[in-house]
C-alpha cells in the first residue's frame, strides 16, 4: 500500500481538516491520526472502537522499601525532583533516566513499565481509523506514533487497503520524524504568514533529509498574496511542487461545528478545489 502524511511546520494550518477531506475522497484507505499529543479526528468521525491496547511509554522508578536504607542518595541525585525525602516516587515527574537505580547502594530500585496511553482501532463512516490517546504530560509520543503507524499498516494488509492517510503532528520533532519515515509522500500544509513560511522551510528540509518527496498546499492563500508569492517562489527554487491553493472560507468552521468533513457539506467552490488538489496528489503518489 501507499502511505501519505499531511504535516505542517506549525499548528493551526488546517491539516486535520484536509486529512478528513482526503479520507472522504479516498476509495480504499485507512486513516491514521498520528497527532497523538492533540488527537482530534475522532471528534469529527465519532468512531466505534473495535480494539484497545495499552501503550507503555518510558519506564519509571519503583523503590522496594524493604531494601531501602534511607541513604537519600536517590533523593539528592534526582534532577527532576521525582523522589521525595520519604523515598516515594512521584510518577508524574519521573523521566526514567535511571540515575537513582545507578546510585542506590542497596539495589532497592527497579525500572517498571508505566501505562502512558492507549491505541485504538475503530470503525467510522469514512472507513477504518487508527488513533491513540496519550496521557497528559506523558513522554515518548514518537514511540506512540510508531505504534499507530504499525497498527495502520497491519490493518491495511489485513483488509487489503491501497492507501494509508496519516494526519501528522505539527513541528519538526520526534513525532514528525516517526510520522514521515518510510512514507511515499508528505503533503505539507502552510499559510501565508511569516511564522508559517519559516516553519515550512524547516519541514521541507526535514522531509528531504529522510528522503521523502513533498508537495505543498497553501491554505488561506488570499489573506496575504505577497507571502503566498514568496511561498511559491521558495517551492519553485527548491523543486517542491505546489499541489494547490485554498482561500480563506468560513465553510471550514461550519464543517467543524457540524462535525462533518469539507466534502460531506453541500457542493461548494471550496470542496471542488480540494478535489482538484486530491487528484494532483494521487498523480504524485502514482509517479
N, C-alpha and C positions, 0 to 999 in steps of 0.2 A: 504494500500500500504506500501511498504518498503521504507526506506529513508537511503541513504548513502551519506557521505560527504567526499570530497577529501580535506585534510587540510595539513598544514606544519608548523613546528615551525618557519621557516624563509621564506622569499620571494625568488623567483628565482629557486626553486627546480624542477619546471616542472608540478605542479599540474593542471594548466589550460589546458595544452596540454593533460594530461592524462584524465581529465574530458571530454574533447571533444572526445577523442578516445573512452572512455567508452560509451559516448552518441551515437556514431556511431554503437557500438555493441549491445546496449540495444534495445529490440524489442518493448517495450510499456512503454516509460518513459517520464517524464517531466524533463527538465534541468533547474536548478535554479542557477543563478550567485549571490552568497552571498558575494562576494568580492566587496562590494559596494563602498569602498574608491578608488578602482582601477579596476572597471569593464572592462572586455576585451573580453568576449565570443562573444559579438555582432560584434566585428571586423572581426572575422573569419566566423561567420554564416550569416552576412548581413540580419538581421531579418526584417520581415514585422510586424510592430507594430499594434496590434489589439485593445489594450486598454491602456490608460494612466491615472494615478491618481496622484494628488498632495500628497506629503509627508510633514506632519507638524512635524518639529523637536522640539527643545527646544523653549518655548515661550520667547519673548523678551519684554523689557520695552517700553511703549508708554506713553509720557507725554502730558497731557492736558494743553497747555499754558495758557488757560483762567483761570485755577485754580491755576497755579503755582505762588508762592510768591517770587520766586528767592532767596530763602534762601541758596541755594548752598549745602545743606546737602547731596543731592544725588551725586553731583559732588565730594565732598570730601570723601564720603564713598565708592564709586565705585572703587574697587581694580583693575579693568580691563581697566580703562580709557575710558569706553564706553559712558560717559556723558560729554559733553563739558561745558565750563563756560556759554555759551549761552543756556544751557539746551536743547541741541539737543542730540539725541541718535544715536551713531554710531553702526549700526546694526551688522557690521562685528566683533565688539569687545564685544558685549553684550553676556554674558554667561547664562542669565536667572536666576541668583542667587536670585533675589527679594530683595536684600538689600535696593535698592533705594525705593522700594514700602514700606518697613517697616519703613524707617526713614523719609519719606515725611510727614510733619505735615499737609499739605493741602489736602491730599488724591487725589493728581493730577496724580498719576502714576498707570497704569494698565498693566498687562501682556497680550500680544496678541500673537496668533499663527503666526508662520512665515513659509512660504514655503521654506523648506530646500532641496527639491529634488523631484524626480518623480519615480513612479514604473510603470513597463511596463509588459504587457503580449503580447508575439509575436509568430509568426509562422516562423519556419525555416525548412531547408531541413532535419534536424535531428528530427523534431517534435517540440512540444511547448517549448518555452523558457520564463522564468520569470526572469526579471532583473530590475535594478534600476540605477538611477543617483543621486549622492549626490553632492550638490554644493560645490565648493572649500572652505575649512575652516569650513564647516557646522558640527555641532555636532550630536550626537545621531545616530551614524552608527549602534550600536547594535539594536536600535529600528527599523531602516530601514531593517536590516537583518530579524527581526521578521515579518515585513510586506511582504518581499519577500517570506519567507517560508510559511506564511499563504496563500498567493496567489497561491503558488505552490500546496499546499495541496488542496485548493478549486478547482483548475483546474484539478488535478488528479482525484478527486472524480467526478467532472462533466464529464470528458472524459473517466472515467473508466481505468485509468492508473495503472500499477502494481508497478511502481518504480519512486522515485524522486532521481535524481543525482544532488548533490549540489557541486558546486565549491566554496569552503570556502576561507576565508581570511587567511593570514599568522599570526603567533604570537600566543599568549595565552590570549589576552584581551577580552573585552566585545563582539566584533563582533564574535569571535570564539566560545565563550560560547553560544551566541544566535544561532550559526550555528549548534552546536552538541547536544544541549539539546533535548532529546526525539528521537534521530535518532537510527537506528538499527546497524550501523557500521560506524566507522571512518577509512578512508584509509589515512594513514599518509605517505606523500612523503618526502623522505630525500635524502641526498647525502653525500658522504664520506669526508666531511670537518669538522674541529673541531667545528666551529660555528654551523653547521647543527646538529652534534651529540649532542651538548649541548642543542639545542632547541628541538631536538627530544625527549630527556628525559623529558623536561618540558611539551611538548604537550601530551605525553603518560600519565603523572601524571594528567593532566587536564581531559583527557578522563576518566581515572579511577575514578576520583573524582565525575564525573557526571554519573557514571555507564554505560559508553558507551564502547562497545567492539571495539578493534582496530586491524588493520593489518598494516604492514609496507611494502612499496615499495621503494627499493633503486634505485635511478636514478644515472646515470653516475658512476656505481659501479666500473668500471675499471680504474678510474683516480687515485685511491689510494686504493689498495687492502688491505693494513693493516687497514685502517679506516673502510673499508667495513666489515672486520672480526670483528672489535670492535663493530660495529652496530649489527651484527648477534649475537654476544656473549651477548650483553646487552638485546636484544629482547628475547633470549633464557632464560636468568636468570629471566626475568620479565614476562614470559609466553605470549609474544606478537608474534603472527605468522608473518613470513616474506612471503608475497604473491609472491614475485619475485624480480628479479634484471633486470635493463636495462643498457646497456653500453652507453658510450658517442657516439653519432652518429649525423653527420651533417644533417641527414634527418629531424631532428626536426626543424632546421632553415629553411629548404626547405619547410616544411609544413606551417610554419608561413608566409613566404614570398608569397606562392601561395594561402594563405587563405583557406587551407584545413586541415582536421584532419589527424592524422597519419594513420588512417585506410583507408581514401579516396585516399591516394597515392598508386601507384603500390605496389603489394605484396613485402615485404622485410622481412629479419630476425627480424628486429626491430618490425614490426607490428605483426609478429607471436608471439613474446614474450609478447606483450601487450595482445593479445588474450588469451594466457595461463594464464596471471595474472588475466584477467577478469573472466575466467572460475573458477579460485580458489576463487575469491571474491564472485561470485554467490553461490558457495558452502557454504561459510561462512555466507552469508545472509540467506540461507535456513535452516541452522542449528538451 
